[in-house]
Amino acid sequence: MENERFSFIQGDPTDIETLEKANVLEAKAVLVFTGDREFNPVTADGQSLLIVSSIESYAVEMKKEIYTIVEILKEKHISNSEHANVDEFIMASEASSNLMAKAAVDKGSSKLIMELLSRRSGVDIRKITKKQIWETYNDAFEDLKKLGVNLISDRNNFNILSKLDERIPTEADLYVICSKESYEKIMDVR
């Protein structure tokens, strides 16, 4: 099955032939999900880590970087998997459990998160790099505000509003919430 945005390849994800067919070397990212029918967390996480190890091994062999994101069931398996060179781990149940708890305390908050994740609202979370004209977070905040863009964090630090007067480090990864059109304007104005 192929589509402009994704391809579905059937096969053993630990076989080089399957990885080549899936063109993982050209992918922006490779996502490994926990098997739906797997109820044993050790087996499920072990399978996911075997798959990602195969992908990363193939990447090393081909002298390419592959950004990998792995869904995992047990948090302790993350520290046991540091050798796997995974770029991001996502806890399978943690996000939904936290979202449900948050919704119980702040009613309606889950609708906000789900709307943002679905992109039905026309906005999305996007990563941008620091522009040379921005010295402080306030410079970025004010410049982006004019484009209708919400500056929300530098990496996982969401305290932007409390540090507006601080200098933005050169290596900052700024995250914004904006429409596709606004994002394109940000990218054009470099």
C-alpha positions in Angstrom: 0.0 0.0 0.0 1.4 3.4 -0.9 0.3 7.0 -0.4 2.0 10.3 -0.8 2.5 10.5 3.0 3.2 6.9 3.9 4.0 3.4 2.7 3.0 0.1 4.2 5.5 -2.7 3.7 4.8 -6.2 4.9 7.8 -8.3 6.1 10.2 -9.1 8.9 11.4 -5.7 10.1 14.7 -7.2 11.3 15.6 -8.3 7.7 17.7 -5.9 5.7 15.6 -6.7 2.6 12.5 -5.4 4.3 14.3 -2.3 5.6 15.5 -1.6 2.1 12.0 -2.1 0.6 10.7 0.3 3.2 13.5 2.8 2.3 14.3 3.5 5.9 17.5 5.3 4.9 15.5 8.1 3.3 12.8 8.3 6.0 12.6 11.4 8.2 11.9 9.1 11.1 11.2 5.5 11.8 8.5 4.7 14.4 8.3 1.3 16.0 5.0 0.6 17.7 4.3 -2.1 20.3 2.4 -5.0 18.9 -1.4 -4.7 19.5 -1.8 -8.3 20.4 1.2 -8.5 22.8 0.2 -8.5 26.5 3.5 -9.4 28.0 5.5 -6.1 28.4 8.9 -7.9 28.4 8.1 -9.7 25.2 6.6 -6.6 23.5 9.4 -4.3 24.5 12.0 -6.9 23.6 10.5 -7.3 20.1 10.4 -3.5 19.7 14.0 -3.2 20.8 15.1 -6.0 18.5 13.5 -4.2 15.6 15.1 -0.9 16.4 18.5 -2.5 17.0 18.2 -4.0 13.5 17.3 -0.6 12.0 20.2 1.1 13.8 22.6 -1.6 12.9 21.6 -1.2 9.2 22.1 2.5 9.6 25.6 2.1 10.9 26.5 -0.4 8.2 25.2 2.1 5.5 26.9 5.1 7.3 23.5 6.9 7.6 21.7 8.5 10.5 18.1 7.2 11.1 16.0 9.0 13.7 14.1 6.3 15.6 11.1 6.6 17.9 10.0 3.6 19.9 6.8 3.0 21.8 7.6 1.0 25.0 5.4 -0.5 27.7 7.7 -0.5 30.8 9.8 2.6 31.7 12.6 0.5 33.2 13.2 -1.0 29.7 14.3 2.5 28.5 17.4 2.5 30.7 18.1 -1.1 29.7 18.0 -0.1 26.1 20.5 2.8 26.0 22.8 0.8 23.7 20.1 0.7 21.1 20.8 4.3 20.0 17.0 5.2 20.1 16.4 8.9 19.6 13.0 9.0 21.5 11.1 6.6 23.7 7.3 7.0 24.1 5.6 5.3 27.0 2.6 3.5 25.6 0.2 3.9 28.5 1.7 6.9 30.3 0.4 9.5 27.9 -3.2 8.3 27.9 -3.1 7.8 31.7 -1.8 11.2 32.3 -4.3 12.8 29.9 -7.2 11.0 31.6 -6.0 12.2 35.0 -5.5 15.7 33.8 -9.0 15.7 32.3 -10.5 14.6 35.6 -8.9 17.6 37.4 -9.1 20.2 34.6 -12.3 19.2 32.7 -12.0 19.7 29.0 -8.2 19.8 28.9 -8.1 16.4 27.1 -10.2 17.9 24.3 -7.6 20.7 23.9 -4.7 18.2 23.7 -6.6 15.8 21.3 -7.5 18.7 19.1 -3.9 19.8 18.9 -2.7 16.3 18.2 -5.4 15.7 15.5 -4.6 19.0 13.7 -8.3 19.5 13.0 -7.9 23.0 14.5 -5.5 24.0 11.7 -2.6 24.4 14.0 0.3 22.1 14.9 3.4 22.0 17.1 6.5 22.8 15.1 10.2 23.1 15.8 12.1 26.2 14.6 15.7 27.4 15.1 16.8 30.7 16.5 17.0 33.5 14.1 20.1 35.7 14.2 18.0 38.8 14.9 16.6 37.2 18.1 18.9 37.8 21.1 16.4 37.2 23.9 13.4 35.0 24.2 11.3 38.2 24.2 12.7 39.1 20.8 11.5 35.8 19.5 8.2 36.0 21.4 7.3 39.4 20.0 8.4 38.7 16.4 6.5 35.4 16.4 3.4 37.0 18.0 3.1 39.4 15.0 2.8 36.3 12.8 0.1 34.7 15.0 2.6 32.1 16.3 2.7 31.0 20.0 6.2 30.3 21.3 5.8 27.6 23.8 9.2 26.1 24.7 12.9 25.7 24.3 13.2 21.9 24.1 11.2 20.7 27.0 11.4 23.9 29.0 8.0 25.5 29.0 8.9 28.4 31.2 9.5 30.8 28.3 7.3 33.6 29.8 9.4 33.6 33.0 12.7 34.0 31.1 11.8 36.5 28.3 14.8 38.7 29.2 17.3 35.8 28.9 19.5 35.3 25.9 18.5 32.4 23.6 21.4 29.9 23.3 22.6 29.3 19.8 21.7 25.6 20.0 18.1 26.3 21.2 15.3 24.2 19.8 12.3 26.4 19.9 8.8 24.9 19.7 5.8 26.9 18.5 2.1 26.3 17.9 1.0 27.7 14.6 -0.8 27.2 11.3 1.0 25.8 8.3 0.8 29.2 6.6 2.4 30.9 9.6 5.1 28.3 9.8 5.9 28.8 6.1 6.2 32.6 6.8 8.7 31.9 9.6 10.7 29.7 7.3 10.7 32.2 4.5 11.8 35.1 6.7 15.1 33.7 7.7 
